[in-house]
Amino acid sequence: MLMVKTRLGPSPIAGIGLFADQDIKKGEVTWRFMAAYDRLLTEADIDNLPEPARSNILDHAYLDATSGLFVLCADNARFMNHADEPNTAGVHEPGAIEGYDIATRDIASGEELTCDYRTFDAHVSAKLGTAG
């Protein structure tokens, strides 16, 4: 669940992006997994859906390598784009499927929020078009 005010807008990275709608200080929590809000899905859950729902979920969810579960953010966090040098980073709590994200530097209102898919998505090659 997003913990800061955001908005969607056109992204130079990939079509639609998530943008800060407030100034965010370095170290501030920007997103936190909320079991009552965000969804955890098995591969079978996704396989049982009709197209285009399957493709949409696979495009917006990420695969947690430890649990084997797909995490689908219920809010607009699913529109956060990848960057090799992102302005947010995940903090994963031991024993938890998910943790939270923090700002790695001050982020100005209007700036696109980004993350590094390679650090948390075991299905990253499908999203970035890379081998592996």
N, C-alpha and C positions, 0 to 999 in steps of 0.2 A: 504494500500500500504506500503510495506516495506520501511523504511526510512534509513536503514543501509545495507551495503553490506553483502550478505549471499550466502550460497551454500547448496545444498542438499547432504546428505550422509547417510550411514548406521547408524542406531540409536540403541543403546542398550535398549532403551525404547520401541520402536515399529517400527520395519522395517526401514522406511525412516524418517529422521529428518531434521530439519532446523538448520544450523550451522553458527555462525558468521564468516565472511570473513574479519573482521577487529576488532580491539580492540574497545569495546563499554564502555563508562564511565557511572557510576551510574547516573540515572536521564535522560539519553539521550533518546529521542523518537526513538523507534525501529519500530513502525507501527502506521499508522494513517488511519482511514476510509476515503476513497475518493469516493464520490458518482458517479463520472464520470468513475471510474475504477472498484471498487468492486461492487458486485451485491447484490441487495435485492430481495428476492423471497418469494412469498406467498406459503402456503401449496398446493394450487391449481396449481400454476406454476409447482411445483415439481411433483405432482400427474399426471399431463398431459404429463410428459416425459416418454419415453420408458425405460425399463430396458436395460442395466445396468446404464443408466444415473441417474435414481432416487437414486439408492443405492450409487453411487459415490458422488452425491451432498450431500446426508444425512451424508455420512462419513466425508466430508470435510467442510460442512457448520455448522454454529451454530445458535441456535434459540434465538432471543432476546425476553425475556419474556414480556417486556413492549409493544413492537410494534406487537409481534406475527409474525414477519418477520424472514426469514432465511437469514443470511449474509454469502456470499461466497466470500472469498478473491480471487482476480483475479491472484495474483502472488503466489509465493511459501510459503507465510505465512500460507497457508492451511495445510502445513506439520508440523507445530509446534506441538510438543507433550506435553501432560499433565505431570506435576510434582506436588507433594504435597507441595514442597518448590521450586517454580519456580524462574527463574532469570529475569522475566519480570512481569509487573502487569498493568492492565487496569486502565485508568483514564477516567471516563465517565462524559461527559459534561451534565449538567441539560437540559432536553428538547430535547436532541439529541439522535438519535437511537444508534449512536456509538461515540466514542471518539478517544483515542490513547493509546498506550502502551509505558511504559518506562522501562528501565533497573533498577532492584531493587538493583543491586550491579555492580561493574565492571565485565565485561564479556570479556574474552580473545578470540582473534581470534582462531577459531577451536573448540570453546566450543558450545555445543548444546543449542539453545534458547528454553526455555520452558515457559509454562503458566499454570495456574490453571483453568481448564475447569469449575470447580464448581462455579467460581466467575462470569461467564458471559453466560454460555450455559444452557438454560432451558431444553435442550434435553440431558443433560450430562449423565443421567443414561444409555441411549442407547450406548454411547461411552465408558463409563467406566465399563459397565456391572454391575451396582449397582441398587438397588431398589430405587424407589422414583421418 
